[in-house]
């Protein structure tokens, strides 16, 4: 996303069959501390991309965003919160594995995350289908608009 211009960013949010929301998080002084692009599906919220002010990382802004999405999902009756991509070996994404109930989509099904599994074969580019084949297999659920998301 670093190289995106304003039009590419807008297209990512607006030119999609998925209902997307940009959620802003401000501190008590009103300063913007974090932003999360969230997709709304029939069965849950999907954290597509988030970023936050690095000077406040000691306050666990990323964890707060996830907990807030769990709260929103509960309030709106959605059973799942998708934490987005997790890349084995990425220190920046390791926090996702610290939540209970985390599942990993592998071998075309959701399986519980197992910290004792190395997941190394999942990172071998020869062991997975090309991205074009993976995308071709994606089926989009029917999307409904949930008004309470607008208030956040």
N, CA, C and O atoms as a DFTB+ gen file, in Angstrom:
608 C
 N C O
     1  1       0.817      -1.199       0.000
     2  2       0.000       0.000       0.000
     3  2       0.856       1.256       0.000
     4  3       0.347       2.348      -0.256
     5  1       2.114       1.126       0.275
     6  2       2.985       2.293       0.354
     7  2       3.011       3.061      -0.960
     8  3       3.053       4.291      -0.957
     9  1       2.985       2.351      -2.077
    10  2       3.092       2.996      -3.379
    11  2       1.746       3.382      -3.988
    12  3       1.698       3.865      -5.120
    13  1       0.654       3.176      -3.254
    14  2      -0.670       3.509      -3.790
    15  2      -0.871       5.015      -3.855
    16  3      -0.410       5.761      -2.991
    17  1      -1.574       5.444      -4.907
    18  2      -1.999       6.835      -4.924
    19  2      -3.439       6.889      -4.398
    20  3      -4.034       5.851      -4.107
    21  1      -3.986       8.078      -4.279
    22  2      -5.323       8.259      -3.697
    23  2      -6.403       7.530      -4.497
    24  3      -7.376       7.041      -3.923
    25  1      -6.238       7.457      -5.809
    26  2      -7.239       6.805      -6.661
    27  2      -7.196       5.286      -6.494
    28  3      -8.240       4.634      -6.482
    29  1      -6.010       4.729      -6.367
    30  2      -5.882       3.286      -6.142
    31  2      -6.426       2.912      -4.766
    32  3      -7.068       1.873      -4.608
    33  1      -6.170       3.760      -3.776
    34  2      -6.688       3.502      -2.437
    35  2      -8.214       3.548      -2.441
    36  3      -8.863       2.678      -1.859
    37  1      -8.786       4.557      -3.093
    38  2     -10.243       4.677      -3.166
    39  2     -10.848       3.484      -3.900
    40  3     -11.892       2.972      -3.497
    41  1     -10.199       3.041      -4.976
    42  2     -10.715       1.897      -5.733
    43  2     -10.717       0.636      -4.880
    44  3     -11.634      -0.179      -4.981
    45  1      -9.704       0.468      -4.045
    46  2      -9.617      -0.710      -3.196
    47  2     -10.827      -0.778      -2.251
    48  3     -11.290      -1.865      -1.905
    49  1     -11.322       0.363      -1.848
    50  2     -12.439       0.408      -0.908
    51  2     -13.788       0.477      -1.616
    52  3     -14.739      -0.191      -1.211
    53  1     -13.872       1.280      -2.667
    54  2     -15.159       1.567      -3.283
    55  2     -15.513       0.666      -4.462
    56  3     -16.693       0.390      -4.678
    57  1     -14.546       0.205      -5.219
    58  2     -14.823      -0.587      -6.413
    59  2     -14.676      -2.067      -6.115
    60  3     -13.813      -2.747      -6.668
    61  1     -15.526      -2.547      -5.238
    62  2     -15.480      -3.934      -4.794
    63  2     -16.901      -4.387      -4.468
    64  3     -17.723      -3.579      -4.037
    65  1     -17.195      -5.670      -4.669
    66  2     -18.530      -6.161      -4.308
    67  2     -18.699      -6.354      -2.798
    68  3     -19.778      -6.719      -2.331
    69  1     -17.639      -6.109      -2.049
    70  2     -17.654      -6.308      -0.600
    71  2     -17.921      -4.984       0.103
    72  3     -17.415      -3.942      -0.313
    73  1     -18.708      -5.024       1.158
    74  2     -18.934      -3.834       1.967
    75  2     -17.690      -3.601       2.818
    76  3     -17.333      -4.437       3.648
    77  1     -17.032      -2.462       2.610
    78  2     -15.811      -2.138       3.346
    79  2     -16.030      -0.888       4.173
    80  3     -16.806      -0.006       3.806
    81  1     -15.335      -0.829       5.290
    82  2     -15.386       0.339       6.169
    83  2     -13.977       0.727       6.560
    84  3     -13.129      -0.135       6.791
    85  1     -13.724       2.026       6.633
    86  2     -12.477       2.532       7.186
    87  2     -12.806       2.977       8.602
    88  3     -13.630       3.867       8.811
    89  1     -12.156       2.351       9.565
    90  2     -12.439       2.636      10.960
    91  2     -11.256       3.378      11.559
    92  3     -10.115       2.923      11.472
    93  1     -11.535       4.509      12.160
    94  2     -10.485       5.341      12.748
    95  2     -10.524       5.211      14.268
    96  3     -11.588       5.103      14.878
    97  1      -9.337       5.223      14.855
    98  2      -9.204       5.142      16.310
    99  2      -8.431       6.366      16.780
   100  3      -7.306       6.616      16.349
   101  1      -9.061       7.121      17.675
   102  2      -8.432       8.336      18.185
   103  2      -8.213       8.201      19.691
   104  3      -8.916       7.453      20.371
   105  1      -7.232       8.935      20.191
   106  2      -6.986       8.920      21.638
   107  2      -7.868       9.963      22.317
   108  3      -8.647      10.641      21.646
   109  1      -7.759      10.100      23.623
   110  2      -8.619      11.018      24.372
   111  2      -8.412      12.473      23.965
   112  3      -9.314      13.292      24.136
   113  1      -7.234      12.808      23.426
   114  2      -6.978      14.165      22.949
   115  2      -7.550      14.406      21.555
   116  3      -7.526      15.532      21.059
   117  1      -8.068      13.339      20.916
   118  2      -8.628      13.468      19.581
   119  2      -7.628      13.237      18.461
   120  3      -7.952      13.435      17.290
   121  1      -6.404      12.816      18.811
   122  2      -5.391      12.537      17.794
   123  2      -5.637      11.164      17.182
   124  3      -5.960      10.206      17.885
   125  1      -5.482      11.082      15.874
   126  2      -5.632       9.815      15.175
   127  2      -4.469       8.892      15.545
   128  3      -3.307       9.241      15.338
   129  1      -4.781       7.724      16.089
   130  2      -3.749       6.763      16.482
   131  2      -3.706       5.533      15.588
   132  3      -2.656       4.904      15.456
   133  1      -4.835       5.178      14.970
   134  2      -4.873       3.966      14.159
   135  2      -6.008       4.035      13.154
   136  3      -6.986       4.760      13.332
   137  1      -5.845       3.252      12.086
   138  2      -6.862       3.126      11.057
   139  2      -6.921       1.655      10.663
   140  3      -5.891       0.985      10.581
   141  1      -8.123       1.159      10.423
   142  2      -8.278      -0.228       9.996
   143  2      -9.283      -0.284       8.853
   144  3     -10.396       0.229       8.970
   145  1      -8.891      -0.905       7.755
   146  2      -9.807      -1.190       6.655
   147  2     -10.443      -2.537       6.962
   148  3      -9.748      -3.545       7.087
   149  1     -11.760      -2.551       7.083
   150  2     -12.495      -3.737       7.498
   151  2     -13.543      -4.095       6.462
   152  3     -14.309      -3.234       6.030
   153  1     -13.583      -5.358       6.059
   154  2     -14.650      -5.850       5.195
   155  2     -15.727      -6.466       6.064
   156  3     -15.434      -7.122       7.064
   157  1     -16.997      -6.248       5.670
   158  2     -18.134      -6.777       6.409
   159  2     -18.772      -7.885       5.574
   160  3     -19.235      -7.646       4.459
   161  1     -18.789      -9.092       6.122
   162  2     -19.389     -10.240       5.456
   163  2     -20.612     -10.700       6.237
   164  3     -20.865     -10.230       7.346
   165  1     -21.374     -11.629       5.645
   166  2     -22.544     -12.178       6.329
   167  2     -22.176     -12.879       7.627
   168  3     -22.975     -12.918       8.564
   169  1     -20.971     -13.433       7.686
   170  2     -20.611     -14.226       8.858
   171  2     -19.525     -13.597       9.728
   172  3     -19.099     -14.208      10.707
   173  1     -19.072     -12.398       9.397
   174  2     -18.057     -11.803      10.245
   175  2     -17.401     -10.565       9.674
   176  3     -17.732     -10.096       8.585
   177  1     -16.465     -10.057      10.443
   178  2     -15.668      -8.898      10.051
   179  2     -14.280      -9.383       9.672
   180  3     -13.727     -10.276      10.314
   181  1     -13.720      -8.792       8.629
   182  2     -12.391      -9.179       8.178
   183  2     -11.479      -7.965       8.213
   184  3     -11.712      -6.977       7.518
   185  1     -10.438      -8.051       9.030
   186  2      -9.466      -6.964       9.119
   187  2      -8.534      -7.076       7.919
   188  3      -7.655      -7.937       7.882
   189  1      -8.731      -6.207       6.947
   190  2      -7.978      -6.267       5.700
   191  2      -6.599      -5.660       5.872
   192  3      -5.589      -6.257       5.500
   193  1      -6.572      -4.478       6.436
   194  2      -5.298      -3.778       6.583
   195  2      -5.439      -2.780       7.721
   196  3      -6.446      -2.079       7.822
   197  1      -4.434      -2.720       8.569
   198  2      -4.464      -1.720       9.632
   199  2      -3.071      -1.128       9.802
   200  3      -2.059      -1.761       9.502
   201  1      -3.057       0.083      10.282
   202  2      -1.786       0.725      10.609
   203  2      -2.038       1.655      11.773
   204  3      -3.155       2.127      11.987
   205  1      -0.965       1.911      12.530
   206  2      -1.138       2.749      13.704
   207  2       0.129       3.518      14.000
   208  3       1.211       3.208      13.501
   209  1      -0.039       4.521      14.820
   210  2       1.066       5.375      15.249
   211  2       2.037       4.532      16.068
   212  3       1.679       4.017      17.127
   213  1       3.255       4.393      15.580
   214  2       4.217       3.496      16.239
   215  2       4.656       3.987      17.612
   216  3       5.134       3.194      18.423
   217  1       4.504       5.262      17.882
   218  2       4.924       5.764      19.189
   219  2       4.011       5.293      20.310
   220  3       4.360       5.439      21.482
   221  1       2.856       4.733      19.985
   222  2       1.942       4.263      21.030
   223  2       1.846       2.738      21.058
   224  3       0.892       2.190      21.610
   225  1       2.815       2.056      20.473
   226  2       2.749       0.593      20.447
   227  2       2.778      -0.019      21.836
   228  3       2.260      -1.117      22.037
   229  1       3.363       0.660      22.780
   230  2       3.394       0.125      24.144
   231  2       1.993      -0.028      24.707
   232  3       1.788      -0.779      25.660
   233  1       1.041       0.664      24.138
   234  2      -0.346       0.576      24.580
   235  2      -1.131      -0.490      23.817
   236  3      -2.350      -0.576      23.961
   237  1      -0.447      -1.303      23.004
   238  2      -1.071      -2.424      22.282
   239  2      -2.232      -1.979      21.406
   240  3      -3.332      -2.523      21.504
   241  1      -1.992      -0.997      20.558
   242  2      -3.044      -0.491      19.679
   243  2      -3.573      -1.597      18.767
   244  3      -4.781      -1.702      18.556
   245  1      -2.669      -2.424      18.225
   246  2      -3.100      -3.511      17.347
   247  2      -4.025      -4.480      18.051
   248  3      -5.028      -4.914      17.486
   249  1      -3.690      -4.819      19.282
   250  2      -4.539      -5.712      20.072
   251  2      -5.879      -5.042      20.358
   252  3      -6.920      -5.696      20.307
   253  1      -5.862      -3.748      20.657
   254  2      -7.105      -3.024      20.906
   255  2      -8.016      -3.069      19.679
   256  3      -9.227      -3.250      19.811
   257  1      -7.441      -2.906      18.491
   258  2      -8.235      -2.946      17.259
   259  2      -8.928      -4.302      17.127
   260  3     -10.112      -4.369      16.797
   261  1      -8.194      -5.369      17.381
   262  2      -8.791      -6.703      17.289
   263  2      -9.901      -6.868      18.328
   264  3     -10.986      -7.352      18.005
   265  1      -9.635      -6.468      19.570
   266  2     -10.657      -6.592      20.616
   267  2     -11.893      -5.755      20.287
   268  3     -13.018      -6.168      20.571
   269  1     -11.686      -4.584      19.691
   270  2     -12.816      -3.749      19.291
   271  2     -13.633      -4.430      18.189
   272  3     -14.862      -4.365      18.198
   273  1     -12.960      -5.076      17.252
   274  2     -13.677      -5.793      16.195
   275  2     -14.451      -6.987      16.766
   276  3     -15.552      -7.289      16.306
   277  1     -13.887      -7.656      17.752
   278  2     -14.608      -8.745      18.410
   279  2     -15.867      -8.195      19.078
   280  3     -16.933      -8.805      18.995
   281  1     -15.747      -7.055      19.732
   282  2     -16.897      -6.411      20.386
   283  2     -17.967      -6.045      19.356
   284  3     -19.152      -6.300      19.572
   285  1     -17.552      -5.450      18.239
   286  2     -18.503      -5.060      17.190
   287  2     -19.198      -6.305      16.634
   288  3     -20.413      -6.300      16.434
   289  1     -18.429      -7.372      16.382
   290  2     -19.020      -8.599      15.856
   291  2     -20.066      -9.160      16.823
   292  3     -21.143      -9.581      16.399
   293  1     -19.751      -9.166      18.110
   294  2     -20.715      -9.655      19.102
   295  2     -21.972      -8.801      19.106
   296  3     -23.087      -9.324      19.125
   297  1     -21.789      -7.474      19.089
   298  2     -22.933      -6.557      19.128
   299  2     -23.832      -6.698      17.911
   300  3     -25.037      -6.464      18.004
   301  1     -23.269      -7.073      16.778
   302  2     -24.048      -7.171      15.542
   303  2     -24.440      -8.602      15.208
   304  3     -25.044      -8.856      14.167
   305  1     -24.094      -9.545      16.096
   306  2     -24.493     -10.933      15.893
   307  2     -23.664     -11.690      14.867
   308  3     -24.116     -12.704      14.337
   309  1     -22.471     -11.219      14.584
   310  2     -21.609     -11.910      13.631
   311  2     -20.712     -12.892      14.371
   312  3     -20.089     -12.521      15.366
   313  1     -20.631     -14.141      13.905
   314  2     -19.894     -15.153      14.662
   315  2     -18.372     -15.131      14.515
   316  3     -17.675     -15.723      15.338
   317  1     -17.838     -14.461      13.484
   318  2     -16.398     -14.551      13.254
   319  2     -15.733     -13.188      13.075
   320  3     -16.345     -12.227      12.609
   321  1     -14.463     -13.142      13.461
   322  2     -13.586     -12.016      13.151
   323  2     -12.363     -12.621      12.478
   324  3     -11.640     -13.420      13.073
   325  1     -12.146     -12.229      11.238
   326  2     -11.003     -12.730      10.482
   327  2      -9.849     -11.755      10.669
   328  3      -9.974     -10.569      10.364
   329  1      -8.737     -12.255      11.166
   330  2      -7.597     -11.386      11.457
   331  2      -6.758     -11.088      10.226
   332  3      -5.768     -10.362      10.318
   333  1      -7.130     -11.627       9.091
   334  2      -6.391     -11.366       7.867
   335  2      -5.213     -12.305       7.712
   336  3      -5.072     -13.287       8.442
   337  1      -4.386     -11.987       6.763
   338  2      -3.240     -12.847       6.473
   339  2      -2.318     -12.985       7.671
   340  3      -2.088     -12.039       8.424
   341  1      -1.803     -14.181       7.818
   342  2      -0.746     -14.452       8.790
   343  2       0.369     -15.134       8.026
   344  3       0.139     -16.112       7.314
   345  1       1.558     -14.626       8.170
   346  2       2.715     -15.192       7.483
   347  2       3.638     -15.798       8.529
   348  3       4.156     -15.107       9.406
   349  1       3.829     -17.098       8.414
   350  2       4.717     -17.801       9.336
   351  2       6.097     -17.160       9.303
   352  3       6.647     -16.915       8.229
   353  1       6.654     -16.890      10.473
   354  2       7.988     -16.316      10.556
   355  2       8.026     -14.799      10.540
   356  3       9.091     -14.208      10.718
   357  1       6.872     -14.152      10.330
   358  2       6.828     -12.686      10.322
   359  2       6.603     -12.181      11.744
   360  3       5.550     -12.415      12.337
   361  1       7.606     -11.486      12.285
   362  2       7.471     -10.942      13.639
   363  2       6.318      -9.952      13.736
   364  3       5.656      -9.868      14.771
   365  1       6.073      -9.198      12.657
   366  2       5.006      -8.203      12.675
   367  2       3.623      -8.839      12.753
   368  3       2.670      -8.190      13.184
   369  1       3.503     -10.093      12.344
   370  2       2.201     -10.770      12.352
   371  2       2.059     -11.791      13.467
   372  3       1.005     -12.411      13.602
   373  1       3.095     -11.976      14.265
   374  2       3.084     -13.007      15.305
   375  2       1.989     -12.776      16.341
   376  3       1.501     -13.735      16.938
   377  1       1.591     -11.521      16.568
   378  2       0.572     -11.228      17.583
   379  2      -0.735     -11.953      17.302
   380  3      -1.493     -12.233      18.232
   381  1      -1.015     -12.262      16.045
   382  2      -2.283     -12.915      15.693
   383  2      -2.401     -14.300      16.307
   384  3      -3.508     -14.765      16.581
   385  1      -1.292     -14.950      16.522
   386  2      -1.322     -16.315      17.061
   387  2      -1.506     -16.338      18.571
   388  3      -1.617     -17.413      19.162
   389  1      -1.540     -15.182      19.197
   390  2      -1.673     -15.112      20.655
   391  2      -3.124     -15.109      21.123
   392  3      -3.393     -15.184      22.322
   393  1      -4.056     -15.024      20.180
   394  2      -5.477     -15.040      20.541
   395  2      -5.973     -16.481      20.595
   396  3      -5.537     -17.324      19.811
   397  1      -6.882     -16.756      21.518
   398  2      -7.437     -18.105      21.591
   399  2      -8.451     -18.288      20.461
   400  3      -9.059     -17.327      19.990
   401  1      -8.615     -19.521      20.044
   402  2      -9.584     -19.813      18.994
   403  2      -9.096     -19.498      17.592
   404  3      -9.887     -19.542      16.650
   405  1      -7.820     -19.182      17.423
   406  2      -7.295     -18.842      16.101
   407  2      -7.266     -20.086      15.226
   408  3      -6.833     -21.156      15.653
   409  1      -7.735     -19.922      13.995
   410  2      -7.689     -20.993      13.006
   411  2      -6.901     -20.522      11.798
   412  3      -6.832     -19.327      11.509
   413  1      -6.311     -21.474      11.101
   414  2      -5.522     -21.199       9.907
   415  2      -6.186     -21.917       8.735
   416  3      -6.551     -23.088       8.843
   417  1      -6.340     -21.208       7.616
   418  2      -6.921     -21.825       6.427
   419  2      -5.805     -22.483       5.637
   420  3      -4.969     -21.804       5.042
   421  1      -5.797     -23.803       5.633
   422  2      -4.792     -24.553       4.881
   423  2      -5.430     -25.835       4.368
   424  3      -6.335     -26.394       4.987
   425  1      -4.942     -26.279       3.237
   426  2      -5.501     -27.468       2.584
   427  2      -7.004     -27.323       2.354
   428  3      -7.763     -28.281       2.503
   429  1      -7.414     -26.120       1.993
   430  2      -8.805     -25.808       1.641
   431  2      -9.791     -25.953       2.798
   432  3     -10.984     -26.155       2.574
   433  1      -9.293     -25.849       4.052
   434  2     -10.218     -25.904       5.193
   435  2      -9.611     -25.161       6.384
   436  3      -8.397     -24.969       6.458
   437  1     -10.467     -24.751       7.307
   438  2     -10.034     -24.087       8.527
   439  2      -9.630     -25.133       9.542
   440  3     -10.371     -26.079       9.806
   441  1      -8.441     -24.956      10.114
   442  2      -7.948     -25.872      11.140
   443  2      -7.423     -25.047      12.314
   444  3      -6.916     -23.943      12.113
   445  1      -7.538     -25.569      13.536
   446  2      -7.020     -24.813      14.683
   447  2      -5.522     -24.561      14.540
   448  3      -4.773     -25.427      14.088
   449  1      -5.104     -23.375      14.929
   450  2      -3.679     -23.041      14.913
   451  2      -2.970     -23.913      15.929
   452  3      -3.414     -24.044      17.070
   453  1      -1.872     -24.504      15.512
   454  2      -1.089     -25.370      16.393
   455  2       0.313     -24.777      16.503
   456  3       1.086     -24.861      15.548
   457  1       0.662     -24.176      17.652
   458  2       1.974     -23.537      17.774
   459  2       3.142     -24.509      17.631
   460  3       4.267     -24.084      17.369
   461  1       2.889     -25.817      17.799
   462  2       3.979     -26.782      17.647
   463  2       4.223     -27.155      16.188
   464  3       5.239     -27.773      15.868
   465  1       3.298     -26.785      15.301
   466  2       3.473     -27.051      13.867
   467  2       4.371     -25.973      13.276
   468  3       4.211     -24.797      13.603
   469  1       5.291     -26.339      12.435
   470  2       6.234     -25.359      11.890
   471  2       5.640     -24.516      10.769
   472  3       6.107     -23.399      10.544
   473  1       4.637     -25.003      10.064
   474  2       4.004     -24.299       8.943
   475  2       4.996     -23.949       7.837
   476  3       4.690     -23.131       6.970
   477  1       6.175     -24.555       7.860
   478  2       7.199     -24.222       6.862
   479  2       6.793     -24.607       5.451
   480  3       7.127     -23.891       4.507
   481  1       6.078     -25.720       5.275
   482  2       5.688     -26.097       3.918
   483  2       4.715     -25.090       3.326
   484  3       4.613     -24.963       2.106
   485  1       3.998     -24.371       4.190
   486  2       3.065     -23.350       3.697
   487  2       3.800     -22.153       3.108
   488  3       3.219     -21.407       2.321
   489  1       5.045     -21.957       3.466
   490  2       5.791     -20.806       2.962
   491  2       6.641     -21.150       1.743
   492  3       7.243     -20.259       1.144
   493  1       6.701     -22.418       1.368
   494  2       7.458     -22.825       0.194
   495  2       6.638     -22.496      -1.048
   496  3       5.543     -23.035      -1.207
   497  1       7.132     -21.625      -1.937
   498  2       6.342     -21.219      -3.106
   499  2       6.030     -22.365      -4.061
   500  3       5.107     -22.256      -4.869
   501  1       6.776     -23.453      -3.986
   502  2       6.500     -24.594      -4.852
   503  2       5.443     -25.525      -4.267
   504  3       4.942     -26.414      -4.955
   505  1       5.106     -25.318      -2.995
   506  2       4.152     -26.199      -2.322
   507  2       2.719     -25.676      -2.385
   508  3       1.797     -26.376      -1.967
   509  1       2.514     -24.481      -2.888
   510  2       1.174     -23.909      -2.947
   511  2       0.814     -23.560      -4.383
   512  3       1.690     -23.381      -5.229
   513  1      -0.483     -23.465      -4.647
   514  2      -0.952     -23.103      -5.989
   515  2      -0.563     -21.666      -6.313
   516  3      -0.447     -20.837      -5.410
   517  1      -0.361     -21.364      -7.591
   518  2      -0.098     -19.973      -7.976
   519  2      -1.255     -19.078      -7.534
   520  3      -2.393     -19.537      -7.426
   521  1      -0.967     -17.818      -7.283
   522  2      -1.981     -16.882      -6.775
   523  2      -3.192     -16.795      -7.704
   524  3      -4.320     -16.651      -7.233
   525  1      -2.971     -16.883      -9.024
   526  2      -4.101     -16.809      -9.960
   527  2      -5.075     -17.959      -9.736
   528  3      -6.287     -17.772      -9.844
   529  1      -4.557     -19.155      -9.424
   530  2      -5.428     -20.292      -9.137
   531  2      -6.126     -20.128      -7.801
   532  3      -7.294     -20.493      -7.664
   533  1      -5.430     -19.584      -6.814
   534  2      -6.042     -19.367      -5.509
   535  2      -7.189     -18.369      -5.614
   536  3      -8.262     -18.591      -5.052
   537  1      -6.966     -17.274      -6.331
   538  2      -7.994     -16.245      -6.479
   539  2      -9.180     -16.789      -7.259
   540  3     -10.326     -16.468      -6.943
   541  1      -8.923     -17.607      -8.273
   542  2     -10.007     -18.165      -9.082
   543  2     -10.932     -19.045      -8.259
   544  3     -12.090     -19.232      -8.632
   545  1     -10.450     -19.589      -7.152
   546  2     -11.254     -20.485      -6.321
   547  2     -12.040     -19.749      -5.241
   548  3     -12.827     -20.369      -4.525
   549  1     -11.842     -18.443      -5.112
   550  2     -12.530     -17.685      -4.077
   551  2     -13.990     -17.494      -4.470
   552  3     -14.289     -17.103      -5.598
   553  1     -14.890     -17.767      -3.545
   554  2     -16.298     -17.467      -3.773
   555  2     -16.723     -16.433      -2.748
   556  3     -16.478     -16.594      -1.552
   557  1     -17.348     -15.387      -3.211
   558  2     -17.745     -14.287      -2.335
   559  2     -19.107     -14.581      -1.725
   560  3     -20.022     -14.987      -2.441
   561  1     -19.261     -14.388      -0.422
   562  2     -20.570     -14.580       0.212
   563  2     -21.492     -13.409      -0.122
   564  3     -21.040     -12.353      -0.565
   565  1     -22.776     -13.612       0.097
   566  2     -23.708     -12.500      -0.035
   567  2     -23.393     -11.507       1.061
   568  3     -23.216     -11.891       2.217
   569  1     -23.322     -10.238       0.712
   570  2     -22.932      -9.211       1.671
   571  2     -24.157      -8.419       2.078
   572  3     -24.961      -8.011       1.239
   573  1     -24.289      -8.206       3.379
   574  2     -25.368      -7.375       3.877
   575  2     -24.768      -6.145       4.528
   576  3     -23.653      -6.190       5.047
   577  1     -25.492      -5.067       4.503
   578  2     -25.023      -3.832       5.141
   579  2     -25.450      -3.849       6.597
   580  3     -26.615      -4.100       6.906
   581  1     -24.524      -3.587       7.476
   582  2     -24.807      -3.555       8.914
   583  2     -24.629      -2.124       9.381
   584  3     -23.504      -1.636       9.480
   585  1     -25.730      -1.452       9.668
   586  2     -25.704      -0.037       9.976
   587  2     -24.874       0.349      11.175
   588  3     -24.333       1.455      11.213
   589  1     -24.755      -0.525      12.157
   590  2     -24.030      -0.128      13.361
   591  2     -22.542       0.072      13.098
   592  3     -21.873       0.754      13.874
   593  1     -22.010      -0.500      12.032
   594  2     -20.600      -0.312      11.711
   595  2     -20.346       1.157      11.382
   596  3     -19.280       1.684      11.698
   597  1     -21.309       1.819      10.756
   598  2     -21.139       3.224      10.369
   599  2     -20.883       4.135      11.551
   600  3     -20.259       5.185      11.396
   601  1     -21.348       3.759      12.720
   602  2     -21.222       4.637      13.873
   603  2     -19.839       4.596      14.492
   604  3     -19.558       5.393      15.387
   605  1     -18.971       3.711      14.057
   606  2     -17.629       3.608      14.640
   607  2     -16.659       4.444      13.849
   608  3     -15.474       4.493      14.179
